[in-house]
């Protein structure tokens, strides 16, 4: 998730799945 990670993170952040992807 290095290329276009910012774009994906923003899309995921809206759904609230960011913590799940980060595994935190």
N, C-alpha and C positions, 0 to 999 in steps of 0.2 A: 504493500500500500504506500509506495513512495511516489509513484507517478499519479497525479490527479487525486492524491489522497485528501487534499484540502477540499476538493469538490465533493468527494464521497462523504467526508466527515461532516460537511455542512448538511448534506441531504439526510444523513443518518441522524445527525444531532436533532433535527426537527422531529424525527420519530422517537428519539430517546434511546437509540440502540448503540450510541457511541460507547458507553461503558461496557456493553456486551462484546463489542468488537475489540475493545482494548483489553478486555478480560479483567477489568478492575472489579 
